[in-house]
Amino acid sequence: YKFYFEQPNNQVTQTDVPEFDRFRMGLTFSFGYDTFNFYFYYNINPMFNDSAQIDGSPIELNSLKLGLMFYIL
């Protein structure tokens, strides 16, 4: 994983974020008919471990993916 941040006169690139939890576990739901299918994915564990904090509070950030898939057979 790579973290990249840029602002005027300052550029930061970090390739190893030790607080990032690399183990992903989530729920997937998809439905559709024929060619068109919708899918949802919700990550049930936070992206960062307990050592990632802002002002003493842990960062509890989960991801949600929504999408549309097309199957052409």
Residue pairs with C-beta under 8 A, 6 or more apart in sequence:
1 15
1 17
1 20
1 22
2 13
2 14
2 15
3 12
3 13
3 14
3 15
3 17
4 12
4 13
4 14
5 11
5 12
5 13
6 12
18 51
19 48
19 49
19 51
19 52
19 59
20 47
20 48
20 49
20 52
21 45
21 46
21 47
21 48
21 49
23 45
24 43
24 45
25 43
25 44
25 45
26 41
26 42
26 43
26 44
26 45
26 63
27 41
27 42
27 44
28 39
28 40
28 41
29 39
29 40
29 41
30 37
30 38
30 39
30 40
30 69
31 37
31 38
32 38
32 69
34 71
35 70
35 71
35 72
36 68
36 69
36 70
37 68
37 69
37 70
37 71
38 66
38 67
38 68
38 69
39 65
39 66
39 67
39 68
39 69
40 64
40 65
40 66
40 67
41 63
41 64
41 65
42 62
42 63
42 64
42 65
43 62
43 63
43 64
44 62
45 62
46 58
46 59
46 60
46 61
46 62
47 59
47 61
47 62
47 63
48 58
48 59
48 61
50 58
52 58
52 59
53 59
